[in-house]
Amino acid sequence: MAQLQVELVSVEEKIWTGDAEMVVARTTEGELGVLPGHAPLLGQLAEPGQVRIKLAGGEQLTYEVTGGFLSVTGDGVTVLAESASPVTESATR
């Protein structure tokens, strides 16, 4: 299956970078799922919000984000957030 090159960056640091099958983020226009081959777009992240990165093999990384933007280009997905912190498994149950 095709992969997306994903970067999750906050003001202070690069949080995560790698290949993923899908990225799901909540924007001010609603929840958005991005798969390989998605049309280019720029969306403002909703506050508070989550970004979910779905990896090959079924693993999923979830981050709480505040502020920022989601950019989809032919090269992949970049999430530029004011702040981002990982959500632990126990917090999602």
Jmol script that loads the backbone (N, CA, C; Angstrom):
load data "model"
ATOM      1  N   MET A   1       0.844  -1.190   0.000  1.00  0.00           N
ATOM      2  CA  MET A   1       0.000   0.000   0.000  1.00  0.00           C
ATOM      3  C   MET A   1       0.883   1.245   0.000  1.00  0.00           C
ATOM      4  N   ALA A   2       0.449   2.278  -0.706  1.00  0.00           N
ATOM      5  CA  ALA A   2       1.201   3.532  -0.756  1.00  0.00           C
ATOM      6  C   ALA A   2       1.267   4.162   0.630  1.00  0.00           C
ATOM      7  N   GLN A   3       2.304   4.921   0.859  1.00  0.00           N
ATOM      8  CA  GLN A   3       2.523   5.555   2.160  1.00  0.00           C
ATOM      9  C   GLN A   3       2.579   7.075   1.997  1.00  0.00           C
ATOM     10  N   LEU A   4       2.254   7.771   3.077  1.00  0.00           N
ATOM     11  CA  LEU A   4       2.388   9.215   3.166  1.00  0.00           C
ATOM     12  C   LEU A   4       3.653   9.534   3.956  1.00  0.00           C
ATOM     13  N   GLN A   5       4.381  10.557   3.560  1.00  0.00           N
ATOM     14  CA  GLN A   5       5.479  11.062   4.387  1.00  0.00           C
ATOM     15  C   GLN A   5       4.844  12.100   5.307  1.00  0.00           C
ATOM     16  N   VAL A   6       4.940  11.875   6.623  1.00  0.00           N
ATOM     17  CA  VAL A   6       4.254  12.722   7.594  1.00  0.00           C
ATOM     18  C   VAL A   6       5.270  13.387   8.515  1.00  0.00           C
ATOM     19  N   GLU A   7       5.045  14.679   8.775  1.00  0.00           N
ATOM     20  CA  GLU A   7       5.824  15.413   9.770  1.00  0.00           C
ATOM     21  C   GLU A   7       4.857  16.105  10.710  1.00  0.00           C
ATOM     22  N   LEU A   8       5.072  15.920  12.021  1.00  0.00           N
ATOM     23  CA  LEU A   8       4.307  16.621  13.048  1.00  0.00           C
ATOM     24  C   LEU A   8       5.302  17.503  13.785  1.00  0.00           C
ATOM     25  N   VAL A   9       5.104  18.815  13.693  1.00  0.00           N
ATOM     26  CA  VAL A   9       6.062  19.776  14.218  1.00  0.00           C
ATOM     27  C   VAL A   9       5.339  20.757  15.124  1.00  0.00           C
ATOM     28  N   SER A  10       5.947  21.049  16.291  1.00  0.00           N
ATOM     29  CA  SER A  10       5.425  22.098  17.160  1.00  0.00           C
ATOM     30  C   SER A  10       6.385  23.278  17.107  1.00  0.00           C
ATOM     31  N   VAL A  11       6.037  24.341  17.795  1.00  0.00           N
ATOM     32  CA  VAL A  11       6.886  25.529  17.814  1.00  0.00           C
ATOM     33  C   VAL A  11       8.273  25.187  18.350  1.00  0.00           C
ATOM     34  N   GLU A  12       8.337  24.311  19.361  1.00  0.00           N
ATOM     35  CA  GLU A  12       9.603  24.014  20.016  1.00  0.00           C
ATOM     36  C   GLU A  12      10.447  22.947  19.329  1.00  0.00           C
ATOM     37  N   GLU A  13       9.796  21.967  18.676  1.00  0.00           N
ATOM     38  CA  GLU A  13      10.555  20.824  18.176  1.00  0.00           C
ATOM     39  C   GLU A  13       9.784  20.011  17.142  1.00  0.00           C
ATOM     40  N   LYS A  14      10.526  19.136  16.443  1.00  0.00           N
ATOM     41  CA  LYS A  14       9.899  18.146  15.570  1.00  0.00           C
ATOM     42  C   LYS A  14       9.432  17.019  16.474  1.00  0.00           C
ATOM     43  N   ILE A  15       8.135  16.731  16.458  1.00  0.00           N
ATOM     44  CA  ILE A  15       7.543  15.735  17.348  1.00  0.00           C
ATOM     45  C   ILE A  15       7.667  14.330  16.767  1.00  0.00           C
ATOM     46  N   TRP A  16       7.283  14.175  15.490  1.00  0.00           N
ATOM     47  CA  TRP A  16       7.317  12.850  14.868  1.00  0.00           C
ATOM     48  C   TRP A  16       7.446  13.016  13.362  1.00  0.00           C
ATOM     49  N   THR A  17       8.198  12.128  12.761  1.00  0.00           N
ATOM     50  CA  THR A  17       8.297  12.097  11.308  1.00  0.00           C
ATOM     51  C   THR A  17       8.421  10.649  10.864  1.00  0.00           C
ATOM     52  N   GLY A  18       7.804  10.322   9.738  1.00  0.00           N
ATOM     53  CA  GLY A  18       7.878   8.959   9.228  1.00  0.00           C
ATOM     54  C   GLY A  18       6.805   8.700   8.200  1.00  0.00           C
ATOM     55  N   ASP A  19       6.688   7.438   7.816  1.00  0.00           N
ATOM     56  CA  ASP A  19       5.694   7.020   6.830  1.00  0.00           C
ATOM     57  C   ASP A  19       4.438   6.527   7.529  1.00  0.00           C
ATOM     58  N   ALA A  20       3.285   6.833   6.950  1.00  0.00           N
ATOM     59  CA  ALA A  20       2.008   6.406   7.510  1.00  0.00           C
ATOM     60  C   ALA A  20       1.049   6.066   6.381  1.00  0.00           C
ATOM     61  N   GLU A  21       0.017   5.276   6.729  1.00  0.00           N
ATOM     62  CA  GLU A  21      -1.010   4.924   5.752  1.00  0.00           C
ATOM     63  C   GLU A  21      -2.084   5.999   5.664  1.00  0.00           C
ATOM     64  N   MET A  22      -2.315   6.707   6.792  1.00  0.00           N
ATOM     65  CA  MET A  22      -3.395   7.700   6.841  1.00  0.00           C
ATOM     66  C   MET A  22      -3.153   8.674   7.979  1.00  0.00           C
ATOM     67  N   VAL A  23      -3.610   9.906   7.794  1.00  0.00           N
ATOM     68  CA  VAL A  23      -3.588  10.910   8.858  1.00  0.00           C
ATOM     69  C   VAL A  23      -5.008  11.438   8.998  1.00  0.00           C
ATOM     70  N   VAL A  24      -5.472  11.518  10.255  1.00  0.00           N
ATOM     71  CA  VAL A  24      -6.800  12.053  10.531  1.00  0.00           C
ATOM     72  C   VAL A  24      -6.624  13.238  11.477  1.00  0.00           C
ATOM     73  N   ALA A  25      -7.213  14.379  11.110  1.00  0.00           N
ATOM     74  CA  ALA A  25      -7.108  15.575  11.944  1.00  0.00           C
ATOM     75  C   ALA A  25      -8.434  16.316  11.937  1.00  0.00           C
ATOM     76  N   ARG A  26      -8.707  17.017  13.035  1.00  0.00           N
ATOM     77  CA  ARG A  26      -9.905  17.837  13.105  1.00  0.00           C
ATOM     78  C   ARG A  26      -9.532  19.265  12.749  1.00  0.00           C
ATOM     79  N   THR A  27     -10.147  19.775  11.694  1.00  0.00           N
ATOM     80  CA  THR A  27      -9.907  21.158  11.276  1.00  0.00           C
ATOM     81  C   THR A  27     -11.144  21.996  11.598  1.00  0.00           C
ATOM     82  N   THR A  28     -11.051  23.280  11.370  1.00  0.00           N
ATOM     83  CA  THR A  28     -12.201  24.153  11.601  1.00  0.00           C
ATOM     84  C   THR A  28     -13.349  23.842  10.637  1.00  0.00           C
ATOM     85  N   GLU A  29     -13.065  23.098   9.567  1.00  0.00           N
ATOM     86  CA  GLU A  29     -14.088  22.704   8.597  1.00  0.00           C
ATOM     87  C   GLU A  29     -14.652  21.313   8.882  1.00  0.00           C
ATOM     88  N   GLY A  30     -14.106  20.614   9.889  1.00  0.00           N
ATOM     89  CA  GLY A  30     -14.556  19.269  10.227  1.00  0.00           C
ATOM     90  C   GLY A  30     -13.394  18.291  10.242  1.00  0.00           C
ATOM     91  N   GLU A  31     -13.692  17.025  10.573  1.00  0.00           N
ATOM     92  CA  GLU A  31     -12.643  16.004  10.610  1.00  0.00           C
ATOM     93  C   GLU A  31     -12.233  15.638   9.189  1.00  0.00           C
ATOM     94  N   LEU A  32     -10.936  15.474   8.997  1.00  0.00           N
ATOM     95  CA  LEU A  32     -10.386  15.248   7.674  1.00  0.00           C
ATOM     96  C   LEU A  32      -9.470  14.034   7.714  1.00  0.00           C
ATOM     97  N   GLY A  33      -9.689  13.097   6.799  1.00  0.00           N
ATOM     98  CA  GLY A  33      -8.807  11.940   6.651  1.00  0.00           C
ATOM     99  C   GLY A  33      -7.987  12.106   5.378  1.00  0.00           C
ATOM    100  N   VAL A  34      -6.686  11.900   5.493  1.00  0.00           N
ATOM    101  CA  VAL A  34      -5.789  12.071   4.348  1.00  0.00           C
ATOM    102  C   VAL A  34      -5.132  10.735   4.024  1.00  0.00           C
ATOM    103  N   LEU A  35      -5.321  10.282   2.802  1.00  0.00           N
ATOM    104  CA  LEU A  35      -4.700   9.062   2.283  1.00  0.00           C
ATOM    105  C   LEU A  35      -3.701   9.447   1.194  1.00  0.00           C
ATOM    106  N   PRO A  36      -2.788   8.544   0.836  1.00  0.00           N
ATOM    107  CA  PRO A  36      -1.873   8.840  -0.268  1.00  0.00           C
ATOM    108  C   PRO A  36      -2.647   9.258  -1.523  1.00  0.00           C
ATOM    109  N   GLY A  37      -2.155  10.268  -2.226  1.00  0.00           N
ATOM    110  CA  GLY A  37      -2.808  10.753  -3.431  1.00  0.00           C
ATOM    111  C   GLY A  37      -3.859  11.820  -3.186  1.00  0.00           C
ATOM    112  N   HIS A  38      -4.021  12.244  -1.925  1.00  0.00           N
ATOM    113  CA  HIS A  38      -5.013  13.272  -1.590  1.00  0.00           C
ATOM    114  C   HIS A  38      -4.665  14.582  -2.296  1.00  0.00           C
ATOM    115  N   ALA A  39      -5.680  15.322  -2.674  1.00  0.00           N
ATOM    116  CA  ALA A  39      -5.473  16.627  -3.309  1.00  0.00           C
ATOM    117  C   ALA A  39      -4.788  17.586  -2.329  1.00  0.00           C
ATOM    118  N   PRO A  40      -3.923  18.466  -2.825  1.00  0.00           N
ATOM    119  CA  PRO A  40      -3.271  19.446  -1.951  1.00  0.00           C
ATOM    120  C   PRO A  40      -4.303  20.335  -1.254  1.00  0.00           C
ATOM    121  N   LEU A  41      -4.020  20.669   0.002  1.00  0.00           N
ATOM    122  CA  LEU A  41      -4.894  21.571   0.747  1.00  0.00           C
ATOM    123  C   LEU A  41      -4.156  22.137   1.942  1.00  0.00           C
ATOM    124  N   LEU A  42      -4.733  23.189   2.502  1.00  0.00           N
ATOM    125  CA  LEU A  42      -4.235  23.795   3.727  1.00  0.00           C
ATOM    126  C   LEU A  42      -5.437  23.981   4.628  1.00  0.00           C
ATOM    127  N   GLY A  43      -5.381  23.416   5.843  1.00  0.00           N
ATOM    128  CA  GLY A  43      -6.493  23.525   6.771  1.00  0.00           C
ATOM    129  C   GLY A  43      -6.035  24.018   8.121  1.00  0.00           C
ATOM    130  N   GLN A  44      -6.883  24.793   8.785  1.00  0.00           N
ATOM    131  CA  GLN A  44      -6.589  25.272  10.130  1.00  0.00           C
ATOM    132  C   GLN A  44      -7.062  24.231  11.133  1.00  0.00           C
ATOM    133  N   LEU A  45      -6.177  23.839  12.063  1.00  0.00           N
ATOM    134  CA  LEU A  45      -6.535  22.838  13.063  1.00  0.00           C
ATOM    135  C   LEU A  45      -7.535  23.426  14.052  1.00  0.00           C
ATOM    136  N   ALA A  46      -8.532  22.625  14.427  1.00  0.00           N
ATOM    137  CA  ALA A  46      -9.524  23.032  15.418  1.00  0.00           C
ATOM    138  C   ALA A  46      -8.896  22.937  16.803  1.00  0.00           C
ATOM    139  N   GLU A  47      -9.366  23.775  17.716  1.00  0.00           N
ATOM    140  CA  GLU A  47      -8.862  23.740  19.089  1.00  0.00           C
ATOM    141  C   GLU A  47      -9.984  23.406  20.043  1.00  0.00           C
ATOM    142  N   PRO A  48      -9.792  22.543  21.020  1.00  0.00           N
ATOM    143  CA  PRO A  48      -8.656  21.611  21.062  1.00  0.00           C
ATOM    144  C   PRO A  48      -8.875  20.535  20.015  1.00  0.00           C
ATOM    145  N   GLY A  49      -7.822  19.867  19.645  1.00  0.00           N
ATOM    146  CA  GLY A  49      -7.953  18.857  18.617  1.00  0.00           C
ATOM    147  C   GLY A  49      -6.992  17.709  18.783  1.00  0.00           C
ATOM    148  N   GLN A  50      -7.176  16.707  17.966  1.00  0.00           N
ATOM    149  CA  GLN A  50      -6.287  15.548  17.947  1.00  0.00           C
ATOM    150  C   GLN A  50      -5.855  15.287  16.512  1.00  0.00           C
ATOM    151  N   VAL A  51      -4.647  14.774  16.407  1.00  0.00           N
ATOM    152  CA  VAL A  51      -4.136  14.280  15.131  1.00  0.00           C
ATOM    153  C   VAL A  51      -3.836  12.805  15.336  1.00  0.00           C
ATOM    154  N   ARG A  52      -4.392  11.959  14.465  1.00  0.00           N
ATOM    155  CA  ARG A  52      -4.148  10.520  14.546  1.00  0.00           C
ATOM    156  C   ARG A  52      -3.361  10.100  13.312  1.00  0.00           C
ATOM    157  N   ILE A  53      -2.257   9.407  13.556  1.00  0.00           N
ATOM    158  CA  ILE A  53      -1.393   8.923  12.479  1.00  0.00           C
ATOM    159  C   ILE A  53      -1.496   7.412  12.472  1.00  0.00           C
ATOM    160  N   LYS A  54      -2.037   6.851  11.386  1.00  0.00           N
ATOM    161  CA  LYS A  54      -2.221   5.401  11.293  1.00  0.00           C
ATOM    162  C   LYS A  54      -1.053   4.804  10.518  1.00  0.00           C
ATOM    163  N   LEU A  55      -0.321   3.920  11.192  1.00  0.00           N
ATOM    164  CA  LEU A  55       0.869   3.300  10.618  1.00  0.00           C
ATOM    165  C   LEU A  55       0.535   1.947  10.012  1.00  0.00           C
ATOM    166  N   ALA A  56       1.443   1.448   9.175  1.00  0.00           N
ATOM    167  CA  ALA A  56       1.293   0.101   8.624  1.00  0.00           C
ATOM    168  C   ALA A  56       1.260  -0.890   9.780  1.00  0.00           C
ATOM    169  N   GLY A  57       0.463  -1.926   9.653  1.00  0.00           N
ATOM    170  CA  GLY A  57       0.373  -2.922  10.710  1.00  0.00           C
ATOM    171  C   GLY A  57      -0.683  -2.615  11.749  1.00  0.00           C
ATOM    172  N   GLY A  58      -1.409  -1.507  11.571  1.00  0.00           N
ATOM    173  CA  GLY A  58      -2.508  -1.214  12.475  1.00  0.00           C
ATOM    174  C   GLY A  58      -2.178  -0.319  13.656  1.00  0.00           C
ATOM    175  N   GLU A  59      -0.908  -0.015  13.902  1.00  0.00           N
ATOM    176  CA  GLU A  59      -0.560   0.865  15.021  1.00  0.00           C
ATOM    177  C   GLU A  59      -1.052   2.274  14.729  1.00  0.00           C
ATOM    178  N   GLN A  60      -1.453   2.984  15.791  1.00  0.00           N
ATOM    179  CA  GLN A  60      -1.918   4.357  15.634  1.00  0.00           C
ATOM    180  C   GLN A  60      -1.261   5.239  16.683  1.00  0.00           C
ATOM    181  N   LEU A  61      -0.768   6.396  16.255  1.00  0.00           N
ATOM    182  CA  LEU A  61      -0.211   7.398  17.156  1.00  0.00           C
ATOM    183  C   LEU A  61      -1.223   8.526  17.258  1.00  0.00           C
ATOM    184  N   THR A  62      -1.509   8.964  18.488  1.00  0.00           N
ATOM    185  CA  THR A  62      -2.482  10.033  18.690  1.00  0.00           C
ATOM    186  C   THR A  62      -1.827  11.158  19.475  1.00  0.00           C
ATOM    187  N   TYR A  63      -2.031  12.384  19.009  1.00  0.00           N
ATOM    188  CA  TYR A  63      -1.467  13.568  19.650  1.00  0.00           C
ATOM    189  C   TYR A  63      -2.555  14.603  19.879  1.00  0.00           C
ATOM    190  N   GLU A  64      -2.544  15.212  21.075  1.00  0.00           N
ATOM    191  CA  GLU A  64      -3.392  16.373  21.355  1.00  0.00           C
ATOM    192  C   GLU A  64      -2.648  17.579  20.811  1.00  0.00           C
ATOM    193  N   VAL A  65      -3.328  18.404  20.019  1.00  0.00           N
ATOM    194  CA  VAL A  65      -2.684  19.579  19.437  1.00  0.00           C
ATOM    195  C   VAL A  65      -3.499  20.826  19.744  1.00  0.00           C
ATOM    196  N   THR A  66      -2.796  21.954  19.819  1.00  0.00           N
ATOM    197  CA  THR A  66      -3.454  23.244  19.937  1.00  0.00           C
ATOM    198  C   THR A  66      -2.905  24.148  18.853  1.00  0.00           C
ATOM    199  N   GLY A  67      -3.808  24.842  18.204  1.00  0.00           N
ATOM    200  CA  GLY A  67      -3.428  25.799  17.170  1.00  0.00           C
ATOM    201  C   GLY A  67      -2.703  25.162  16.009  1.00  0.00           C
ATOM    202  N   GLY A  68      -2.553  25.923  14.945  1.00  0.00           N
ATOM    203  CA  GLY A  68      -1.732  25.474  13.844  1.00  0.00           C
ATOM    204  C   GLY A  68      -2.497  25.078  12.601  1.00  0.00           C
ATOM    205  N   PHE A  69      -1.765  24.425  11.699  1.00  0.00           N
ATOM    206  CA  PHE A  69      -2.276  24.111  10.376  1.00  0.00           C
ATOM    207  C   PHE A  69      -1.897  22.702   9.943  1.00  0.00           C
ATOM    208  N   LEU A  70      -2.661  22.183   9.005  1.00  0.00           N
ATOM    209  CA  LEU A  70      -2.392  20.908   8.347  1.00  0.00           C
ATOM    210  C   LEU A  70      -2.171  21.230   6.876  1.00  0.00           C
ATOM    211  N   SER A  71      -1.033  20.805   6.338  1.00  0.00           N
ATOM    212  CA  SER A  71      -0.706  21.056   4.938  1.00  0.00           C
ATOM    213  C   SER A  71      -0.539  19.729   4.217  1.00  0.00           C
ATOM    214  N   VAL A  72      -1.280  19.553   3.124  1.00  0.00           N
ATOM    215  CA  VAL A  72      -1.167  18.352   2.302  1.00  0.00           C
ATOM    216  C   VAL A  72      -0.603  18.773   0.955  1.00  0.00           C
ATOM    217  N   THR A  73       0.517  18.161   0.560  1.00  0.00           N
ATOM    218  CA  THR A  73       1.127  18.432  -0.737  1.00  0.00           C
ATOM    219  C   THR A  73       1.385  17.100  -1.433  1.00  0.00           C
ATOM    220  N   GLY A  74       1.927  17.154  -2.617  1.00  0.00           N
ATOM    221  CA  GLY A  74       2.301  15.940  -3.325  1.00  0.00           C
ATOM    222  C   GLY A  74       3.386  15.165  -2.605  1.00  0.00           C
ATOM    223  N   ASP A  75       4.128  15.836  -1.707  1.00  0.00           N
ATOM    224  CA  ASP A  75       5.207  15.190  -0.952  1.00  0.00           C
ATOM    225  C   ASP A  75       4.725  14.513   0.328  1.00  0.00           C
ATOM    226  N   GLY A  76       3.541  14.858   0.816  1.00  0.00           N
ATOM    227  CA  GLY A  76       3.049  14.255   2.049  1.00  0.00           C
ATOM    228  C   GLY A  76       2.240  15.230   2.873  1.00  0.00           C
ATOM    229  N   VAL A  77       2.236  15.004   4.189  1.00  0.00           N
ATOM    230  CA  VAL A  77       1.432  15.788   5.122  1.00  0.00           C
ATOM    231  C   VAL A  77       2.349  16.405   6.168  1.00  0.00           C
ATOM    232  N   THR A  78       2.157  17.689   6.415  1.00  0.00           N
ATOM    233  CA  THR A  78       2.866  18.375   7.489  1.00  0.00           C
ATOM    234  C   THR A  78       1.831  18.975   8.420  1.00  0.00           C
ATOM    235  N   VAL A  79       1.975  18.694   9.723  1.00  0.00           N
ATOM    236  CA  VAL A  79       1.124  19.296  10.734  1.00  0.00           C
ATOM    237  C   VAL A  79       2.006  20.265  11.507  1.00  0.00           C
ATOM    238  N   LEU A  80       1.656  21.546  11.449  1.00  0.00           N
ATOM    239  CA  LEU A  80       2.378  22.593  12.159  1.00  0.00           C
ATOM    240  C   LEU A  80       1.489  23.055  13.305  1.00  0.00           C
ATOM    241  N   ALA A  81       1.803  22.639  14.530  1.00  0.00           N
ATOM    242  CA  ALA A  81       0.967  22.950  15.684  1.00  0.00           C
ATOM    243  C   ALA A  81       1.708  23.866  16.658  1.00  0.00           C
ATOM    244  N   GLU A  82       0.938  24.677  17.391  1.00  0.00           N
ATOM    245  CA  GLU A  82       1.557  25.487  18.434  1.00  0.00           C
ATOM    246  C   GLU A  82       2.139  24.584  19.508  1.00  0.00           C
ATOM    247  N   SER A  83       1.389  23.549  19.873  1.00  0.00           N
ATOM    248  CA  SER A  83       1.899  22.542  20.804  1.00  0.00           C
ATOM    249  C   SER A  83       1.279  21.204  20.459  1.00  0.00           C
ATOM    250  N   ALA A  84       2.005  20.134  20.774  1.00  0.00           N
ATOM    251  CA  ALA A  84       1.529  18.773  20.520  1.00  0.00           C
ATOM    252  C   ALA A  84       2.081  17.861  21.587  1.00  0.00           C
ATOM    253  N   SER A  85       1.218  17.017  22.135  1.00  0.00           N
ATOM    254  CA  SER A  85       1.670  16.045  23.131  1.00  0.00           C
ATOM    255  C   SER A  85       0.984  14.717  22.878  1.00  0.00           C
ATOM    256  N   PRO A  86       1.747  13.613  23.068  1.00  0.00           N
ATOM    257  CA  PRO A  86       1.170  12.292  22.802  1.00  0.00           C
ATOM    258  C   PRO A  86       0.060  11.956  23.784  1.00  0.00           C
ATOM    259  N   VAL A  87      -0.936  11.236  23.291  1.00  0.00           N
ATOM    260  CA  VAL A  87      -2.027  10.747  24.131  1.00  0.00           C
ATOM    261  C   VAL A  87      -1.658   9.329  24.522  1.00  0.00           C
ATOM    262  N   THR A  88      -1.710   9.022  25.809  1.00  0.00           N
ATOM    263  CA  THR A  88      -1.362   7.676  26.254  1.00  0.00           C
ATOM    264  C   THR A  88      -2.552   6.743  26.049  1.00  0.00           C
ATOM    265  N   GLU A  89      -2.256   5.449  25.982  1.00  0.00           N
ATOM    266  CA  GLU A  89      -3.315   4.436  25.780  1.00  0.00           C
ATOM    267  C   GLU A  89      -4.402   4.546  26.841  1.00  0.00           C
ATOM    268  N   SER A  90      -4.016   4.755  28.106  1.00  0.00           N
ATOM    269  CA  SER A  90      -4.991   4.789  29.193  1.00  0.00           C
ATOM    270  C   SER A  90      -5.907   6.004  29.073  1.00  0.00           C
ATOM    271  N   ALA A  91      -5.409   7.097  28.472  1.00  0.00           N
ATOM    272  CA  ALA A  91      -6.221   8.304  28.339  1.00  0.00           C
ATOM    273  C   ALA A  91      -7.279   8.153  27.255  1.00  0.00           C
ATOM    274  N   THR A  92      -7.109   7.213  26.345  1.00  0.00           N
ATOM    275  CA  THR A  92      -8.069   7.040  25.260  1.00  0.00           C
ATOM    276  C   THR A  92      -9.157   6.032  25.592  1.00  0.00           C
ATOM    277  N   ARG A  93      -9.061   5.376  26.726  1.00  0.00           N
ATOM    278  CA  ARG A  93     -10.066   4.367  27.110  1.00  0.00           C
ATOM    279  C   ARG A  93     -11.080   4.916  28.053  1.00  0.00           C
TER     280      ARG A  93
END
end "model"
wireframe off; spacefill off
backbone 0.3
color backbone group
